[in-house]
Amino acid sequence: MRAFVVILLILFAIVTNKTSNIKADPSLLACANCLQIMPQTATQWNRLTEATWAGYKNRYIYCGADCANNVGLVFDPSIGFQTTSEGVGYGLLMAVMMNDQANFNIIYEAAQAILFDPSSGLFNWRANNDLNINGFGSATDADQDIAAALVFAQSRVDAGDWQQHTTLPYDKQAESLIDAIWSSEIVDGRYILPGNRFGGGGQAITNPSYFSPAWYRIFDQFQSTQRWQPVIDQGYRTLFQSPGSSLGLAPDWSDARGQSSSAYCQRTGIEAAKCRYDMFYDAIRVPWRIGLDCLWFGDERACEWSRRSANFLRGLPDDQFAIMYTLDGTPIVNYRDETMIAMWLVAAVAASDPSLQERIESQLATLGENAITNGYWGNSPESYYNQSLAWFASALLSGDFVNLFALETQSE
């Protein structure tokens, strides 16, 4: 009987009801500096966003034995169906933006039961397919994304869209997690550690793609604090001091001055490939995280960074366009996938560059040809990471990825 009930809950969770009291008009997006999306364009992206969210759930959450018998975490086929806190953060953000409380709660409860470390108040960063922790310690980007998703979930509750979680209230858990991030992953009130087991005081090594200024502003608003501005200022200082700043290019890893973190990596035995000083698969998220700060809050540094990225892209030939680069703009790959296109698309949107946006948007739409029938972007669903980042860009264009906290506040 219990198994039958679980199956019913999973089937219910796969169906999304997007009716919401705080559903945004796609032409507004609850931001200070937004593009205007034509209704027909938003409708096109809405179909792609819904189809790929459905496919995402089927492939990475409810994939049977590969997903640990549908325990509720987000699993990554590219690493043997292990699960990460990063995946939890992405899954929760998707679910809350899609007004999908059933799936939000399933991911949330599984993460609390399996990945959460009560001694730190943070989430262990990885578990294997047997649900044993094999990546102890936290990943700051994931903790921040989870905290932001919980704030947005509370906004759904406050707006009357969702019921409060009975045993793990969203607001209380968000408060605790934000405080734990501040205590264990922020140093001297300004430097971002990549995780709570990293040394270097946030100065010897940091990951620019973990810098999430839009989340920090929301954390301050949510908690009625004024502590995150120095973190925002330092994060922008790191970006603009890096040698790729004139082109709007950020490195995967750097120190707090925007220079290479190779000395820290050599000293601590981290292999060079994991301390990469190019714009590769970590830093490709920077246009998204910085773009949100421009679009939602109008920070001029964020908008200027996005404009620099857009200016760089506009001057490139097709074979070098919207891929990954060294910090002087030299291409380092000879292919283009949904991850790159999606993240550069956010930069074009934030830069208010309609022609560049149209150029990149058409490429992402082409990669979405599999989405309606097969539920994934591009030629392969192997990488949950690629699928997640493509979804974020699509959801921005469909009007689904919005600042729910601001919308809920405006509706009061």
N, C-alpha and C positions, 0 to 999 in steps of 0.2 A: 504493500500500500504506500509506504514512504517513497519507494522508487517511482511509483506512478505520479505522486504529488510533485516530486522533483522534476520529472519530465514535463508535467503541465506548466510548472513555473518557468522552465527553460523555454518552452514553446511560447509562453506569454511574453517572456523577456525579449524574444527575437522580434516581436512586433512592436513598432514604435508609434506612439501617439504624440504627434507634435503640437497638438492644440495647446496654446499657452496664453496666459494673461500678459506675458512680457515678450511675446514674439515681436521681433524688430521689423520695421519697414526696411527692406534692403537698401533703400536710397539714403537711409540715415545712419545705420550701423552704430549708433550711440557713440559717436566719436567727434573729435574736434576738427578733423581735417580729412574728410572722407570723399571717396569717389562717388559719383552718381551711377548707379547700375540701372540700365533699362529693364523694365519688367520682364521682357521676353528673355533677356540674358540671364536674369536671376532665376527664371523658371528652368532654363536649361541646366544651370549649375545645381539647382535644387534637386533635379532628377538624378544627377550624377552623385551628389552628396548622399542622398538617401540610398541609392543602389550600392555605393561603396561602403557605407556604414553597415548595411545588411550583410554584404560579403565579408567585411572585417569580422563581424561577430561569428559568422559561420567558419571562417578559416583560422582565427587566432584565439577564440574564446570557447566555442562549442564544436571542437573538431574531434571529439571522442577521446580515445586513448592518448592521442598525441597531445591533447589539452588536459592531461591528467584526469580523464573522465569528466570533463566539463566542470572542473572545480570553480571556475569563474575568473581566473587570472588571464592575462594576455600572454600568449606563448609565441616564441619566435622560431619559425622553421629553419632559419638560416644558421642557428646555433643549436640544432638538435632539440628543438621545442623546449628550450629552457624558458624561464619567465623572469622578467626584470621589473624593478620599480619604475623604470622609464616607461615600460609598456602599461603599467597601472596608471601612471599619470596621463598618458595619451588616451587610454580607454575611458578614463573618468571624464576628461575634457570633452571627448566626443559624445559620451552619453548625456552629459548635462546640457551641451549645446543642442542636442537632438531631442531634448525633453523626454528622455528615456530613463525614467527612474528605476524601473525594474532591473535593467542592466547595470545602471550605476550602482545600485545596492549590491548586486551580485559581485561585481568587481571589488567594490569597497569592502565588503565583509570578508572576501577571500584574502585580500591584501592585509587586512587587520589580523586575520587568523594565521597567516603563513609568513609574510614578509616583515611585519611590524616588529620592531625591537623595543620593548617597553623600557629597557634600561636607558636608551637614548631618546626615546620619543620620536625616532625617525624610522625609515624603512630600510632593511637590508636590500642591497641592490640586485641580487640575483639568487634564484633557486633552480635546481635541476628539475627534470620532469617527474621525479619521485617526490618533489616538493620539499627536498632537503636544501637548506641554505648552503650555497657554495660560493657566494659573494657577500662576505660579511662587511658591514659598514655601509654607509649611506652614499647615495649619489644626489648631489644638491639639486640638480635640474629636476630630477624626479620628485623630490620632496616638495619643491616649489610648485610644480605642476599639480601635484595632488592637493596641496593646500589651496591653490587657486580654484580648483574644481570643487572643493568643499565649500568655499565661500560662495561660488556660483550656485551650488546646490541649496545653500541656505537662502539665497535670493529667490530660488524657485519656491521654497517653503513660504517665505514672507509674502510672495505674490499670490499665494493660494494655488499654485500649480501642483505642488508636491506635498505629501504628508511628511512630517518630521520623522527621522529614523528613531525607533523607539529605544534602542539600546546604545547606539552610537550617534548621538545628535550631531548633525553636520556643523553647527556653529561651535559647539564645545570642542569637537575634534579639530576644527580649523584653527581655533585659538591655540590649542595645545601644540599643534604641529608648527604653526608660525613661530611660536615662542621657542620651540626646540631648534628650528632652523636658525633663529637669531642667536641662540646660545651656543650652538655647536658647529655651525657652518658659516657664520659671519665673524670675522676677527677685527677687533678694535673698532667695531661699529661701522666698518666700511669695506673690508676686503672679503671676497667670496672664496671660501675653500671649495674645491671640487667635491669633497665629501668629508665626513667627520674623522676619517682615518688618514687624511693627508696631512703632511707637515708643511713647513714653509710659511706659515702664518698668512696664507692667502696672498703673499707677495712674491714668493719664489715660483709658484705655479698656480695658474688659474685657467679656466676654460671660458673663453668669451661667449660661447653659445649657451652657457648656463646663466648668463646675465639677462635677467628678465624684468626690465624696469616697469613695464605695465603691471606686472604682478605686485611689485613692491609698493606702488602707489595704491593699489587696491588693498593690500595688507594694512597700510596705514589708515586708510579710510574705514576699513572694516573694524579695526581695533581701536579707532580713535587715538592713534599714536602719531608721533612725528619723528620716528627714528630711522626711516629708510632712505631719506634724501641723501645722506652721505654715501650710502651704498650706490645709489643711482649716479651720483657725481663721479665717484671713483670708477665705476664701470665704464662710463663714457670717456673718462680720462685714459683708461687703459686702451680702449678702442682707438681713440684719436691719436695716441702716441705710437701706435703700431705702424710699421713701414707701409702697410697696404691702405692706410686711411685715406689717402688722396683718391684712391680708386673705389672706396667703399668695400674693401676686401679685408676680412678678419682671419686670423689664424685659428687652427683647431685648439692649440695650447700656447700660452705665453706666460710671462710673469706680469706683475701688476703694472709694469711700465710699458707693456706692449711688446717687449722684446722676447727672444727665445727663452724657453724654460729648460733648455738642454742641460744646463749645469745642475739643476735639481734632479733631473731624470738620471743623469750619470751618477750623481752622488747616491741616489736611492735605488739604483739598479733597474729602473724602468727602461724598457727597450725603446730605442729611438722612434720606432714606428708608432708608438703610443704617445709620443710627445710631439706630434707633427706640427711644424711651423708653416703650414700652407693652409689655404682655404679648401678643406676636404670635407668628409662626411659629418664631422662635428660642426665645424664653422658654417656649413651651408644653412644651419638654422638661424644664424644671426640676422639675415634680412627679415625673417618672420618675427623674431622677438623684438627687434628694434622697430620694425614696421608697425607693430601693434602700438608701441609707445607714441609714434607719430600719429597714427590714425585715431587712437582713442583719447590721447591726452595732448596732442599737438606740441610735444617737446621739440624745440627747434633743432637740437642736436640729433635727435632721431630722424627728423625730416631731412636734415642736411646729409646725414649718412646715407639715407635712402636715395637722395638725389645724386650723390657721388656714385653709388652703385649703378643707378640708371644711366648716368653719363658714360660710365665705363662700358656698360653693355651695348649702348647705342652705337658705339664706334667699332664693334667687332664684326668680322665676316661670319657667315653662317656656320662654318666649321669650327669656330671658336666661341660661338654665342651661347651664353647661359649654361656654362658647365662649371668646372672647378679649376682653381688657378693657384700658382704661387702668388706671393704678395706683390710681385711686380707686374702681375697680369698675364704671365705665361701659362697657357693651358697645361694641365697635368693629367688630363684624361682625353680620350678621343671618342667619347660617346656622350650621350645626353639621356638622362632618365627622368622619371617623374619627380624624384626628390629635388633635383636641381631646378627643373622648370617651375615647380610649385613654389619653392622658396624665393627664386628670383622674381616670380610673379608678384609676390607680396611687396617686394622692393619697388616694383614699377607702380603698383597701386599707391603705396605710401608716398612715392615721389610725384604723384599726380601727373603721370606721363601717359596719356591715353594711347598714343601710337605704340609705345613700347609695351604697354599692358596688352593691347590687342595682339601684338606679335607673339608674346609669350603665352597669352591666354589660348590662342589658337593651337599652340603646340600641346598644351595640357589637355585641351579638348580632344585632340587627336589621340593622345594616350588614354583618354577616357572611353575610347570606342568599345573596349571590353567591359566597361563598367555596368552598363544596363543589363547585359546578358550574363556576364560572368562575375560581376561584383568586385573587380579589381582594376587598378590603373596599370597601363603598360603591358608588357609581354609576359610578365611572370608575377605571381603573388608571393614569391618565396620570402621577400623581405617585408616584415611587418613595419619596419622603420620607414621604408620608402612609401608604403601605403598610408601610413599615419600622416606623414608630412604633406603628401599630395592631398589628402583629405582636408587638412587644415586650410590650404589655399582655396580649395573648392568651396568649403563652408564659408569662407570669408566672402566669396563672390555670390553665394546663394543667400547671404544674409543670416545664416545660422550661427556663425562664429562671431558673437557680439559680447560686449561687456555687460553681462547680465546684472552685475552689481549696480552699475550706473543706471541701467534701465529700470531696475526695481526701485532704486532710490528716486528716480524721476517720477515714477508712477505714484509715489506716496502723497 
